[in-house]
Each structure stands twice: as structure tokens, then as C-alpha cells.
Amino acid sequence: MSISAPRYVSGPVVPVGRTTRALAIFQRELLRRATWGPLLAVALTWLVVVMAATFNVAFASFTGSSVMSGFESPYESIAWILLLLIVAATVGAGSLADDIGSRAITLYLSRPINLSDYLVAKAAATGTWLLIAAVVPGCVAVAITTALGYVSASTALAAAGAYFAVGVVTAVFFTGVTLVFSSVTRRSLYAGVATFGAVLSIDVSTSVVSGITGNTQVLYANPNTLTQTMAEAAFGVSSSSPINPYTSAAVMIVVGVVLAALAWWRLSRIEVVGE
């Protein structure tokens, strides 16, 4: 038996690809937001949308009116945009602010992690939560009404597609809004309040200005009007909106992307600790 000291040799370090690193950040951020606040906001959104859509579709089928207007009914109230705004504020406010406040972002970016990969992973996690709140409850309502025999399969597919289209555009917009506010503060509470306050104040102010001046072009800055206009076009419901639905969708997407780019620029100004 040998009495010499054992010799330990470390194995080779296997480099991890960009996709793996980005997915790890995405998974961590997605699961980290699964707390009572976001879950309660998502559950409330589900409850409101499923109940409103199911009831209105059932009522429309009994009265012989368009069932698509029943599916579109949740968007007719400002409650939908407020609920989604609450989800965005609770989920996305801390996505960047928490890492900035704890200085964890300097450790992230001092490793072989690209800033774009980091931001895309954070945006994907926030967007996923928003899609769960914006798209899934509508699809649940479609499944319920189809199972109850209120709508045909073709109508159900069209309604599900409309929910998906409106939900994706809205998720892009709110993801950009939350990211830019989350990138300029160290406290998620401040970012959440700023997100909620900014969107709500813009919504109210543009409605007032448009009503006083009669200038309908101002409504292109109104998130609630943009969403309603898109929803009416997506579900094929007659609309009295003075703005174009395709332009409305383009505005929301462009604003979301530009705000996300501003968040990227803000993060690029952060001093990174070297290895």
C-alpha cells in the first residue's frame, strides 16, 4: 500500500455556448418571478378574460349575433389593459433593477456573456409572462365555448389566432416599457410605479387632448386605443376607431423595440468588473 499523498488533477473546463448561457438566464428569471404578486395578477387576468369572453360568446350564440364580438369583448373595457399593465409592472419591474441594485449585473457581464444575450434572455422571460396573461386566457375561453358547442372549429381557430396576434404585439410593447424603466433604477418598486404611472398617464392625457382638440392622430400614443383598434380588426368586429389597426400594431411594436434598445444602451454604460 502506498503511503504517498494523493494527487488530484482537475478536469478540462468545457466552454458553454451562448445559447446555453442565455437559456440559463431566461430560466432563472422566469422562475424567479413565480411569486404570489405576479401569479395573483395573472390569475386575475385569466379570471376576467375567461369569464367575460365565455359569457358574451354564450349570449351572442343565443341571440344570433356575432360570436367573434363576444371573444373581442374583453378588449372593449380598459380593465384588460390595466390588468396587463399590473402583470407587466410586477413581472418586469425587477428584471434589470434587481441585478443593478445588487451589482449582480457586473458579474454577469464580466463573464463570457454578451450584453445582447443577457438582455434578450431577460426580455424573453418578461415577454413569456405577458404572453401567459395576454394569450392563454383567451385560448382557454375558446376551448370552453367550443366544448360547449357555442362555436365551430373554424371560428375557434380564428378567435385563437386573433388572441395570439393581439397578445404578441401587446407583449412586445409592455416588455419594452418595463425594460427601459427597470434599467434606470436600482429598485424594482420604483420601476413598477414608473411603468404603471407612465402608461396610465399617457392613456388619460391623450384621451383628454383628443377629446378637446378633436385631433384623432394623438390617439396613436394611447395604448388602450391602440389595443382596442387592433382587437376589433383581428376579430373582424366593426370599429368606430378613427385610427388604422395596422398602423396601431406597427406603433406598438416599434415603441417596444425602441424602448428595449434604450435599455440596452443604458446597460452598456454600466462599468463591468473584470475577471
Backbone as CSV, one residue per row, in Angstrom:
resi,resn,N_x,N_y,N_z,CA_x,CA_y,CA_z,C_x,C_y,C_z
1,MET,0.846,-1.197,0.000,0.000,0.000,0.000,0.879,1.243,0.000
2,SER,0.555,2.181,-0.870,1.353,3.406,-0.992,1.025,4.362,0.152
3,ILE,2.100,4.999,0.679,1.887,5.994,1.739,2.091,7.414,1.236
4,SER,2.228,7.571,-0.072,2.408,8.914,-0.650,1.061,9.637,-0.706
5,ALA,1.120,10.959,-0.651,-0.100,11.772,-0.685,-0.783,11.648,-2.042
6,PRO,-2.107,11.606,-2.036,-2.825,11.504,-3.316,-2.647,12.774,-4.146
7,ARG,-2.688,12.602,-5.430,-2.555,13.732,-6.332,-3.877,13.925,-7.075
8,TYR,-4.386,15.127,-7.039,-5.670,15.442,-7.671,-5.417,16.293,-8.912
9,VAL,-6.068,15.940,-9.955,-5.929,16.683,-11.214,-7.315,17.154,-11.649
10,SER,-7.445,18.427,-11.881,-8.737,18.955,-12.328,-8.966,18.613,-13.786
11,GLY,-10.217,18.328,-14.096,-10.571,18.001,-15.462,-10.610,19.229,-16.344
12,PRO,-10.675,19.023,-17.620,-10.707,20.160,-18.545,-12.020,20.948,-18.386
13,VAL,-11.912,22.250,-18.533,-13.085,23.120,-18.455,-13.745,23.178,-19.834
14,VAL,-14.985,22.734,-19.889,-15.706,22.712,-21.158,-16.439,24.042,-21.331
15,PRO,-16.128,24.800,-22.362,-16.808,26.079,-22.557,-18.282,25.877,-22.884
16,VAL,-19.113,26.770,-22.362,-20.566,26.702,-22.589,-20.944,27.700,-23.673
17,GLY,-21.777,27.288,-24.581,-22.158,28.137,-25.694,-23.054,29.298,-25.283
18,ARG,-23.190,30.268,-26.179,-24.009,31.450,-25.909,-25.459,31.074,-25.658
19,THR,-25.964,30.125,-26.445,-27.377,29.734,-26.295,-27.635,29.143,-24.920
20,THR,-26.722,28.312,-24.448,-26.887,27.695,-23.132,-26.872,28.735,-22.025
21,ARG,-25.952,29.700,-22.136,-25.871,30.748,-21.124,-27.129,31.603,-21.118
22,ALA,-27.615,31.961,-22.306,-28.823,32.786,-22.405,-30.039,32.031,-21.864
23,LEU,-30.120,30.732,-22.165,-31.239,29.941,-21.660,-31.201,29.814,-20.145
24,ALA,-30.001,29.757,-19.576,-29.882,29.676,-18.118,-30.400,30.959,-17.466
25,ILE,-30.068,32.116,-18.055,-30.564,33.391,-17.534,-32.074,33.472,-17.698
26,PHE,-32.569,33.027,-18.846,-34.009,33.034,-19.103,-34.764,32.178,-18.090
27,GLN,-34.269,30.968,-17.867,-34.939,30.055,-16.933,-34.935,30.607,-15.511
28,ARG,-33.803,31.160,-15.109,-33.710,31.714,-13.757,-34.672,32.885,-13.593
29,GLU,-34.716,33.764,-14.573,-35.594,34.934,-14.482,-37.065,34.526,-14.524
30,LEU,-37.384,33.551,-15.352,-38.775,33.100,-15.469,-39.272,32.511,-14.154
31,LEU,-38.457,31.670,-13.530,-38.858,31.024,-12.288,-38.800,31.988,-11.105
32,ARG,-37.886,32.946,-11.170,-37.750,33.889,-10.062,-38.987,34.769,-9.923
33,ARG,-39.698,35.000,-11.012,-40.899,35.850,-10.974,-42.165,35.081,-10.588
34,ALA,-42.037,33.794,-10.354,-43.203,32.988,-9.977,-43.498,33.147,-8.488
35,THR,-43.765,34.377,-8.072,-44.117,34.676,-6.687,-45.598,35.045,-6.617
36,TRP,-46.076,35.309,-5.407,-47.516,35.499,-5.240,-48.016,36.734,-5.992
37,GLY,-47.197,37.782,-6.110,-47.640,39.003,-6.779,-47.951,38.793,-8.248
38,PRO,-46.966,38.376,-9.046,-47.247,38.100,-10.456,-48.288,37.012,-10.675
39,LEU,-48.233,35.956,-9.857,-49.215,34.879,-10.023,-50.633,35.364,-9.756
40,LEU,-50.804,36.226,-8.762,-52.124,36.778,-8.471,-52.604,37.670,-9.606
41,ALA,-51.697,38.489,-10.154,-52.069,39.372,-11.269,-52.452,38.562,-12.503
42,VAL,-51.691,37.509,-12.791,-52.005,36.649,-13.941,-53.330,35.923,-13.719
43,ALA,-53.542,35.407,-12.508,-54.791,34.692,-12.204,-56.001,35.610,-12.343
44,LEU,-55.863,36.854,-11.894,-56.970,37.805,-12.012,-57.257,38.111,-13.473
45,THR,-56.210,38.250,-14.275,-56.396,38.484,-15.713,-57.101,37.306,-16.361
46,TRP,-56.686,36.101,-16.022,-57.342,34.907,-16.541,-58.821,34.898,-16.185
47,LEU,-59.117,35.177,-14.932,-60.499,35.132,-14.461,-61.374,36.117,-15.230
48,VAL,-60.896,37.340,-15.366,-61.684,38.376,-16.042,-61.900,38.031,-17.517
49,VAL,-60.823,37.649,-18.207,-60.925,37.380,-19.645,-61.773,36.150,-19.926
50,VAL,-61.529,35.076,-19.198,-62.278,33.837,-19.452,-63.764,34.034,-19.166
51,MET,-64.089,34.677,-18.057,-65.497,34.886,-17.715,-66.176,35.824,-18.706
52,ALA,-65.524,36.926,-19.052,-66.121,37.891,-19.969,-66.328,37.292,-21.353
53,ALA,-65.296,36.635,-21.882,-65.397,36.070,-23.224,-66.415,34.934,-23.278
54,THR,-66.383,34.039,-22.301,-67.303,32.899,-22.296,-68.750,33.358,-22.178
55,PHE,-69.015,34.287,-21.271,-70.382,34.778,-21.096,-70.881,35.485,-22.350
56,ASN,-70.057,36.342,-22.930,-70.502,37.112,-24.096,-70.664,36.240,-25.338
57,VAL,-69.817,35.227,-25.471,-69.980,34.302,-26.601,-71.264,33.494,-26.440
58,ALA,-71.521,33.021,-25.222,-72.761,32.272,-24.972,-73.982,33.149,-25.243
59,PHE,-73.921,34.384,-24.799,-75.034,35.313,-25.028,-75.214,35.588,-26.519
60,ALA,-74.104,35.758,-27.237,-74.175,36.030,-28.673,-74.750,34.849,-29.439
61,SER,-74.419,33.626,-29.014,-74.943,32.452,-29.704,-76.445,32.294,-29.488
62,PHE,-76.940,32.700,-28.321,-78.374,32.620,-28.056,-79.148,33.712,-28.797
63,THR,-78.547,34.874,-28.940,-79.238,35.991,-29.597,-79.020,36.008,-31.098
64,GLY,-78.127,35.184,-31.596,-77.875,35.130,-33.027,-76.912,36.194,-33.531
65,SER,-76.260,36.904,-32.648,-75.282,37.921,-33.065,-73.919,37.279,-33.268
66,SER,-72.945,38.070,-33.659,-71.615,37.552,-33.977,-70.898,37.071,-32.710
67,VAL,-70.453,35.817,-32.746,-69.730,35.286,-31.597,-68.334,35.889,-31.504
68,MET,-67.799,36.353,-32.633,-66.476,36.974,-32.605,-66.488,38.252,-31.786
69,SER,-67.611,38.934,-31.776,-67.709,40.138,-30.929,-67.669,39.746,-29.452
70,GLY,-68.166,38.547,-29.136,-68.079,38.060,-27.767,-66.642,37.760,-27.363
71,PHE,-65.881,37.168,-28.285,-64.475,36.913,-28.000,-63.687,38.219,-27.848
72,GLU,-64.112,39.236,-28.588,-63.399,40.519,-28.558,-63.780,41.381,-27.364
73,SER,-64.858,41.016,-26.670,-65.406,41.855,-25.604,-64.429,42.231,-24.486
74,PRO,-63.482,41.366,-24.079,-62.566,41.792,-23.007,-61.762,43.033,-23.343
75,TYR,-61.505,43.267,-24.631,-60.705,44.421,-25.031,-61.496,45.726,-25.029
76,GLU,-62.803,45.641,-24.951,-63.623,46.841,-25.006,-63.562,47.643,-23.722
77,SER,-63.123,47.028,-22.659,-63.008,47.714,-21.372,-61.551,48.036,-21.090
78,ILE,-61.334,49.129,-20.386,-59.964,49.500,-20.003,-59.403,48.532,-18.965
79,ALA,-60.278,47.676,-18.418,-59.834,46.725,-17.392,-58.757,45.790,-17.935
80,TRP,-58.860,45.391,-19.210,-57.885,44.448,-19.767,-56.492,45.063,-19.800
81,ILE,-56.400,46.293,-20.295,-55.089,46.926,-20.392,-54.527,47.219,-19.006
82,LEU,-55.397,47.525,-18.046,-54.937,47.766,-16.673,-54.406,46.490,-16.045
83,LEU,-55.098,45.377,-16.274,-54.639,44.099,-15.729,-53.296,43.697,-16.333
84,LEU,-53.170,43.882,-17.637,-51.903,43.539,-18.276,-50.788,44.480,-17.816
85,LEU,-51.149,45.713,-17.541,-50.172,46.669,-17.019,-49.700,46.255,-15.630
86,ILE,-50.602,45.745,-14.816,-50.225,45.248,-13.491,-49.286,44.049,-13.620
87,VAL,-49.604,43.143,-14.552,-48.726,41.992,-14.785,-47.341,42.460,-15.219
88,ALA,-47.297,43.411,-16.143,-46.019,43.922,-16.633,-45.215,44.566,-15.514
89,ALA,-45.900,45.341,-14.665,-45.205,46.032,-13.579,-44.670,45.060,-12.537
90,THR,-45.433,44.028,-12.215,-45.000,43.078,-11.189,-43.948,42.104,-11.709
91,VAL,-44.000,41.784,-12.983,-43.069,40.807,-13.553,-41.784,41.462,-14.052
92,GLY,-41.935,42.546,-14.793,-40.772,43.111,-15.473,-40.029,44.192,-14.718
93,ALA,-40.638,44.760,-13.690,-40.004,45.888,-12.998,-38.661,45.519,-12.393
94,GLY,-38.543,44.309,-11.874,-37.301,43.904,-11.237,-36.352,43.137,-12.124
95,SER,-36.705,42.959,-13.401,-35.886,42.130,-14.288,-34.451,42.641,-14.392
96,LEU,-34.296,43.943,-14.533,-32.964,44.543,-14.593,-32.613,45.278,-13.307
97,ALA,-33.617,45.898,-12.684,-33.366,46.705,-11.486,-32.780,45.867,-10.351
98,ASP,-33.252,44.645,-10.186,-32.726,43.790,-9.113,-31.241,43.486,-9.313
99,ASP,-30.857,43.210,-10.561,-29.452,42.915,-10.847,-28.586,44.170,-10.724
100,ILE,-29.149,45.313,-11.094,-28.396,46.568,-10.963,-28.215,46.917,-9.491
101,GLY,-29.286,46.768,-8.706,-29.214,47.096,-7.293,-28.255,46.213,-6.515
102,SER,-28.206,44.932,-6.847,-27.315,44.002,-6.145,-25.924,43.937,-6.775
103,ARG,-25.743,44.670,-7.878,-24.497,44.661,-8.646,-24.215,43.303,-9.275
104,ALA,-25.217,42.439,-9.317,-25.024,41.136,-9.943,-24.782,41.278,-11.440
105,ILE,-25.279,42.365,-12.013,-25.118,42.545,-13.460,-23.655,42.709,-13.843
106,THR,-22.845,43.286,-12.946,-21.418,43.419,-13.250,-20.732,42.062,-13.292
107,LEU,-21.220,41.139,-12.473,-20.666,39.783,-12.509,-21.141,39.039,-13.752
108,TYR,-22.417,39.235,-14.107,-22.925,38.621,-15.334,-22.064,39.020,-16.528
109,LEU,-21.856,40.332,-16.667,-21.213,40.847,-17.869,-19.692,40.736,-17.829
110,SER,-19.126,40.412,-16.667,-17.680,40.190,-16.608,-17.326,38.786,-17.074
111,ARG,-18.319,37.921,-17.129,-18.135,36.570,-17.657,-18.331,36.602,-19.174
112,PRO,-18.079,35.487,-19.843,-18.292,35.474,-21.305,-19.774,35.462,-21.661
113,ILE,-20.479,36.512,-21.220,-21.894,36.666,-21.531,-22.070,37.982,-22.274
114,ASN,-22.567,37.907,-23.460,-22.793,39.097,-24.267,-23.951,39.901,-23.691
115,LEU,-23.845,41.227,-23.723,-24.912,42.084,-23.210,-26.225,41.840,-23.944
116,SER,-26.141,41.637,-25.236,-27.354,41.374,-26.019,-28.007,40.067,-25.594
117,ASP,-27.187,39.034,-25.329,-27.728,37.757,-24.871,-28.424,37.922,-23.523
118,TYR,-27.785,38.668,-22.653,-28.353,38.914,-21.324,-29.704,39.622,-21.433
119,LEU,-29.762,40.678,-22.251,-30.997,41.452,-22.369,-32.095,40.662,-23.080
120,VAL,-31.712,39.907,-24.091,-32.706,39.079,-24.803,-33.307,38.039,-23.870
121,ALA,-32.468,37.436,-23.017,-32.967,36.437,-22.063,-33.926,37.074,-21.067
122,LYS,-33.588,38.256,-20.568,-34.462,38.962,-19.635,-35.770,39.357,-20.317
123,ALA,-35.679,39.866,-21.544,-36.872,40.265,-22.279,-37.755,39.057,-22.589
124,ALA,-37.130,37.934,-22.917,-37.899,36.723,-23.219,-38.659,36.233,-21.998
125,ALA,-38.035,36.311,-20.817,-38.711,35.880,-19.594,-39.901,36.792,-19.283
126,THR,-39.685,38.100,-19.385,-40.784,39.039,-19.157,-41.884,38.861,-20.187
127,GLY,-41.500,38.720,-21.457,-42.480,38.519,-22.517,-43.269,37.236,-22.361
128,THR,-42.620,36.200,-21.849,-43.327,34.932,-21.636,-44.439,35.089,-20.605
129,TRP,-44.140,35.773,-19.511,-45.180,36.027,-18.507,-46.317,36.853,-19.099
130,LEU,-45.984,37.841,-19.920,-47.028,38.666,-20.532,-47.873,37.861,-21.520
131,LEU,-47.232,36.950,-22.252,-47.995,36.102,-23.172,-48.915,35.152,-22.408
132,ILE,-48.441,34.659,-21.269,-49.296,33.798,-20.447,-50.548,34.550,-19.997
133,ALA,-50.390,35.845,-19.708,-51.527,36.646,-19.262,-52.369,37.151,-20.419
134,ALA,-51.763,37.414,-21.575,-52.478,38.063,-22.681,-53.091,37.081,-23.673
135,VAL,-52.456,35.918,-23.858,-52.904,34.993,-24.899,-53.642,33.785,-24.334
136,VAL,-53.078,33.169,-23.300,-53.612,31.892,-22.811,-55.055,31.979,-22.316
137,PRO,-55.456,32.996,-21.537,-56.861,33.015,-21.086,-57.855,33.099,-22.229
138,GLY,-57.502,33.817,-23.289,-58.388,33.867,-24.451,-58.527,32.504,-25.098
139,CYS,-57.408,31.774,-25.194,-57.457,30.432,-25.768,-58.244,29.475,-24.881
140,VAL,-58.165,29.684,-23.556,-58.974,28.873,-22.645,-60.458,29.137,-22.874
141,ALA,-60.816,30.403,-23.054,-62.213,30.756,-23.333,-62.671,30.140,-24.650
142,VAL,-61.780,30.122,-25.639,-62.108,29.495,-26.928,-62.361,28.000,-26.741
143,ALA,-61.503,27.343,-25.956,-61.667,25.909,-25.723,-62.979,25.606,-24.988
144,ILE,-63.330,26.433,-24.002,-64.558,26.214,-23.232,-65.783,26.385,-24.116
145,THR,-65.829,27.468,-24.873,-67.005,27.723,-25.724,-67.124,26.696,-26.851
146,THR,-65.984,26.201,-27.325,-66.030,25.159,-28.356,-66.549,23.849,-27.772
147,ALA,-66.085,23.513,-26.574,-66.540,22.289,-25.909,-68.032,22.341,-25.599
148,LEU,-68.528,23.537,-25.305,-69.957,23.687,-25.003,-70.811,23.776,-26.262
149,GLY,-70.179,23.795,-27.431,-70.907,23.808,-28.695,-71.389,25.173,-29.146
150,TYR,-70.837,26.242,-28.574,-71.258,27.589,-28.963,-70.631,28.046,-30.269
151,VAL,-69.437,27.529,-30.595,-68.738,27.963,-31.806,-68.230,26.744,-32.566
152,SER,-68.010,26.934,-33.863,-67.476,25.866,-34.695,-65.958,25.824,-34.576
153,ALA,-65.372,24.787,-35.119,-63.919,24.631,-35.050,-63.209,25.745,-35.817
154,SER,-63.743,26.100,-36.981,-63.108,27.154,-37.778,-63.158,28.504,-37.065
155,THR,-64.296,28.797,-36.426,-64.418,30.047,-35.668,-63.472,30.040,-34.472
156,ALA,-63.355,28.892,-33.833,-62.459,28.780,-32.676,-61.011,29.032,-33.081
157,LEU,-60.588,28.484,-34.219,-59.224,28.701,-34.692,-58.979,30.169,-35.025
158,ALA,-59.978,30.798,-35.643,-59.839,32.218,-35.982,-59.739,33.077,-34.726
159,ALA,-60.543,32.749,-33.717,-60.501,33.506,-32.465,-59.176,33.306,-31.740
160,ALA,-58.679,32.058,-31.732,-57.394,31.787,-31.082,-56.264,32.537,-31.781
161,GLY,-56.326,32.582,-33.101,-55.317,33.329,-33.854,-55.370,34.815,-33.560
162,ALA,-56.583,35.348,-33.407,-56.733,36.774,-33.081,-56.172,37.064,-31.693
163,TYR,-56.467,36.200,-30.728,-55.916,36.380,-29.378,-54.387,36.357,-29.410
164,PHE,-53.835,35.449,-30.200,-52.386,35.336,-30.287,-51.770,36.582,-30.910
165,ALA,-52.366,37.067,-31.995,-51.823,38.236,-32.691,-51.830,39.471,-31.799
166,VAL,-52.977,39.741,-31.167,-53.074,40.911,-30.294,-52.169,40.752,-29.078
167,GLY,-52.114,39.537,-28.538,-51.292,39.299,-27.351,-49.808,39.474,-27.609
168,VAL,-49.321,39.018,-28.759,-47.900,39.141,-29.080,-47.507,40.605,-29.227
169,VAL,-48.306,41.371,-29.964,-47.997,42.793,-30.164,-48.002,43.536,-28.824
170,THR,-49.008,43.258,-28.003,-49.094,43.922,-26.699,-47.937,43.520,-25.798
171,ALA,-47.538,42.249,-25.859,-46.424,41.775,-25.034,-45.121,42.456,-25.432
172,VAL,-44.909,42.658,-26.731,-43.699,43.351,-27.194,-43.669,44.777,-26.643
173,PHE,-44.811,45.454,-26.701,-44.880,46.833,-26.214,-44.575,46.911,-24.720
174,PHE,-45.260,46.114,-23.922,-45.090,46.197,-22.476,-43.724,45.668,-22.020
175,THR,-43.154,44.735,-22.760,-41.810,44.271,-22.425,-40.806,45.406,-22.583
176,GLY,-40.899,46.150,-23.675,-40.014,47.290,-23.870,-40.190,48.361,-22.815
177,VAL,-41.443,48.626,-22.438,-41.717,49.645,-21.415,-41.101,49.261,-20.086
178,THR,-41.310,48.027,-19.663,-40.785,47.602,-18.358,-39.265,47.534,-18.356
179,LEU,-38.668,47.117,-19.466,-37.214,47.018,-19.512,-36.549,48.378,-19.380
180,VAL,-37.093,49.380,-20.071,-36.439,50.690,-20.038,-36.543,51.321,-18.656
181,PHE,-37.675,51.162,-17.985,-37.799,51.708,-16.630,-36.983,50.897,-15.629
182,SER,-36.886,49.601,-15.849,-36.116,48.755,-14.943,-34.616,48.998,-15.079
183,SER,-34.196,49.537,-16.224,-32.767,49.742,-16.465,-32.236,51.039,-15.867
184,VAL,-33.127,51.921,-15.407,-32.676,53.237,-14.935,-32.765,53.382,-13.416
185,THR,-33.070,52.311,-12.717,-33.187,52.397,-11.266,-32.644,51.129,-10.619
186,ARG,-32.320,51.256,-9.349,-31.848,50.100,-8.593,-32.968,49.405,-7.830
187,ARG,-34.149,49.998,-7.801,-35.266,49.454,-7.025,-36.417,49.059,-7.949
188,SER,-36.839,47.805,-7.824,-37.926,47.319,-8.670,-39.236,48.045,-8.374
189,LEU,-39.417,48.500,-7.125,-40.639,49.221,-6.779,-40.749,50.501,-7.588
190,TYR,-39.650,51.233,-7.702,-39.661,52.472,-8.474,-39.966,52.190,-9.948
191,ALA,-39.370,51.124,-10.480,-39.599,50.770,-11.883,-41.056,50.376,-12.122
192,GLY,-41.637,49.643,-11.176,-43.033,49.242,-11.314,-43.978,50.415,-11.261
193,VAL,-43.743,51.325,-10.320,-44.587,52.514,-10.206,-44.442,53.388,-11.450
194,ALA,-43.216,53.530,-11.948,-42.987,54.338,-13.140,-43.673,53.733,-14.357
195,THR,-43.607,52.413,-14.493,-44.263,51.733,-15.608,-45.772,51.962,-15.571
196,PHE,-46.357,51.713,-14.414,-47.803,51.865,-14.280,-48.217,53.320,-14.469
197,GLY,-47.495,54.225,-13.806,-47.856,55.636,-13.871,-47.689,56.234,-15.248
198,ALA,-46.606,55.885,-15.942,-46.345,56.455,-17.262,-47.412,56.031,-18.271
199,VAL,-47.700,54.734,-18.331,-48.680,54.242,-19.295,-50.069,54.790,-18.988
200,LEU,-50.435,54.800,-17.715,-51.768,55.277,-17.344,-51.917,56.773,-17.603
201,SER,-50.882,57.554,-17.286,-50.963,58.997,-17.507,-51.009,59.336,-18.991
202,ILE,-50.243,58.611,-19.809,-50.288,58.828,-21.254,-51.657,58.474,-21.803
203,ASP,-52.239,57.383,-21.306,-53.567,56.955,-21.746,-54.611,58.036,-21.460
204,VAL,-54.604,58.556,-20.241,-55.589,59.563,-19.840,-55.355,60.877,-20.569
205,SER,-54.107,61.323,-20.624,-53.808,62.631,-21.220,-54.113,62.663,-22.714
206,THR,-53.785,61.609,-23.434,-54.063,61.596,-24.873,-55.565,61.557,-25.152
207,SER,-56.315,60.849,-24.310,-57.776,60.834,-24.479,-58.361,62.223,-24.252
208,VAL,-57.858,62.924,-23.239,-58.349,64.275,-22.945,-57.988,65.238,-24.065
209,VAL,-56.733,65.187,-24.524,-56.293,66.090,-25.589,-57.064,65.832,-26.870
210,SER,-57.268,64.566,-27.204,-58.015,64.232,-28.412,-59.466,64.703,-28.309
211,GLY,-60.052,64.554,-27.117,-61.432,64.993,-26.939,-61.588,66.501,-27.030
212,ILE,-60.608,67.237,-26.520,-60.695,68.700,-26.529,-60.386,69.282,-27.907
213,THR,-59.324,68.781,-28.530,-58.878,69.348,-29.803,-59.514,68.701,-31.022
214,GLY,-60.038,67.493,-30.849,-60.597,66.769,-31.983,-59.532,66.149,-32.871
215,ASN,-58.295,66.152,-32.428,-57.190,65.581,-33.192,-57.074,64.084,-32.888
216,THR,-57.501,63.262,-33.830,-57.501,61.812,-33.600,-56.105,61.200,-33.729
217,GLN,-55.167,61.916,-34.348,-53.819,61.369,-34.501,-53.122,61.203,-33.154
218,VAL,-53.572,61.981,-32.164,-52.990,61.870,-30.817,-53.236,60.486,-30.243
219,LEU,-54.301,59.829,-30.685,-54.652,58.522,-30.141,-53.646,57.437,-30.497
220,TYR,-52.739,57.716,-31.435,-51.687,56.739,-31.734,-50.700,56.620,-30.581
221,ALA,-50.790,57.529,-29.622,-49.954,57.441,-28.419,-50.719,56.852,-27.248
222,ASN,-51.953,56.418,-27.478,-52.807,55.881,-26.423,-52.787,54.354,-26.465
223,PRO,-52.127,53.687,-25.517,-52.022,52.217,-25.565,-53.377,51.510,-25.557
224,ASN,-54.328,52.034,-24.797,-55.631,51.379,-24.725,-56.358,51.451,-26.064
225,THR,-56.340,52.619,-26.699,-56.991,52.771,-28.001,-56.300,51.934,-29.059
226,LEU,-54.980,51.886,-29.026,-54.241,51.059,-29.978,-54.631,49.592,-29.852
227,THR,-54.717,49.111,-28.606,-55.066,47.705,-28.382,-56.492,47.409,-28.824
228,GLN,-57.430,48.291,-28.485,-58.817,48.091,-28.892,-58.961,48.081,-30.410
229,THR,-58.266,48.989,-31.072,-58.338,49.060,-32.536,-57.784,47.790,-33.172
230,MET,-56.661,47.299,-32.664,-56.092,46.054,-33.174,-57.030,44.880,-32.947
231,ALA,-57.622,44.819,-31.760,-58.501,43.696,-31.423,-59.738,43.680,-32.315
232,GLU,-60.315,44.837,-32.543,-61.505,44.906,-33.404,-61.191,44.428,-34.815
233,ALA,-60.025,44.781,-35.335,-59.635,44.323,-36.669,-59.311,42.835,-36.672
234,ALA,-58.625,42.358,-35.637,-58.230,40.950,-35.573,-59.433,40.026,-35.481
235,PHE,-60.452,40.448,-34.740,-61.651,39.618,-34.576,-62.726,39.919,-35.623
236,GLY,-62.454,40.851,-36.520,-63.400,41.163,-37.587,-64.645,41.864,-37.111
237,VAL,-64.514,42.639,-36.038,-65.649,43.370,-35.477,-65.675,44.781,-36.059
238,SER,-66.865,45.268,-36.365,-66.986,46.633,-36.882,-66.442,47.621,-35.856
239,SER,-65.680,48.593,-36.354,-64.991,49.517,-35.467,-65.340,50.953,-35.792
240,SER,-65.436,51.746,-34.742,-65.641,53.184,-34.897,-64.364,53.955,-34.601
241,SER,-63.263,53.232,-34.448,-61.997,53.865,-34.116,-61.499,54.699,-35.292
242,PRO,-61.019,55.902,-35.031,-60.553,56.759,-36.128,-59.127,56.449,-36.588
243,ILE,-58.467,55.498,-35.972,-57.083,55.196,-36.337,-57.006,53.838,-37.019
244,ASN,-55.912,53.630,-37.751,-55.732,52.429,-38.547,-55.188,51.283,-37.678
245,PRO,-55.764,50.084,-37.773,-55.312,48.974,-36.920,-53.898,48.500,-37.237
246,TYR,-53.522,48.520,-38.533,-52.191,48.065,-38.898,-51.132,49.068,-38.443
247,THR,-51.460,50.336,-38.561,-50.549,51.359,-38.047,-50.452,51.255,-36.527
248,SER,-51.562,50.942,-35.881,-51.567,50.785,-34.426,-50.626,49.663,-33.999
249,ALA,-50.696,48.531,-34.709,-49.812,47.405,-34.388,-48.352,47.779,-34.616
250,ALA,-48.095,48.479,-35.716,-46.720,48.887,-36.021,-46.182,49.841,-34.960
251,VAL,-47.022,50.764,-34.508,-46.595,51.719,-33.483,-46.214,50.994,-32.198
252,MET,-47.038,50.046,-31.766,-46.752,49.327,-30.526,-45.479,48.497,-30.640
253,ILE,-45.273,47.863,-31.778,-44.067,47.052,-31.952,-42.823,47.931,-31.989
254,VAL,-42.888,49.020,-32.762,-41.728,49.915,-32.882,-41.389,50.534,-31.530
255,VAL,-42.395,50.992,-30.798,-42.153,51.592,-29.484,-41.514,50.573,-28.548
256,GLY,-42.025,49.339,-28.544,-41.451,48.304,-27.686,-40.002,48.009,-28.023
257,VAL,-39.689,47.911,-29.312,-38.319,47.618,-29.741,-37.385,48.784,-29.422
258,VAL,-37.843,50.012,-29.667,-37.011,51.189,-29.391,-36.718,51.312,-27.894
259,LEU,-37.716,51.084,-27.072,-37.505,51.165,-25.624,-36.548,50.070,-25.148
260,ALA,-36.658,48.888,-25.729,-35.718,47.816,-25.378,-34.298,48.190,-25.795
261,ALA,-34.174,48.859,-26.952,-32.853,49.320,-27.390,-32.293,50.374,-26.440
262,LEU,-33.159,51.233,-25.925,-32.723,52.219,-24.934,-32.245,51.534,-23.654
263,ALA,-32.939,50.462,-23.267,-32.499,49.695,-22.099,-31.120,49.085,-22.351
264,TRP,-30.897,48.582,-23.569,-29.580,48.034,-23.919,-28.516,49.116,-23.820
265,TRP,-28.803,50.306,-24.333,-27.840,51.407,-24.270,-27.532,51.776,-22.821
266,ARG,-28.577,51.803,-21.983,-28.378,52.131,-20.565,-27.482,51.092,-19.894
267,LEU,-27.695,49.831,-20.172,-26.872,48.784,-19.558,-25.441,48.821,-20.074
268,SER,-25.261,49.255,-21.300,-23.908,49.324,-21.856,-23.063,50.390,-21.187
269,ARG,-23.710,51.303,-20.462,-22.978,52.354,-19.743,-22.478,51.878,-18.378
270,ILE,-22.908,50.695,-17.960,-22.528,50.191,-16.634,-21.096,49.678,-16.672
271,GLU,-20.323,50.066,-15.677,-18.937,49.626,-15.588,-18.893,48.158,-15.179
272,VAL,-18.151,47.388,-15.927,-18.072,45.942,-15.709,-16.803,45.594,-14.961
273,VAL,-16.933,44.697,-13.980,-15.777,44.230,-13.213,-15.062,43.158,-13.996
274,GLY,-13.792,43.308,-14.193,-13.031,42.314,-14.933,-12.784,41.070,-14.107
275,GLU,-12.421,39.979,-14.785,-12.150,38.714,-14.079,-10.821,38.796,-13.347
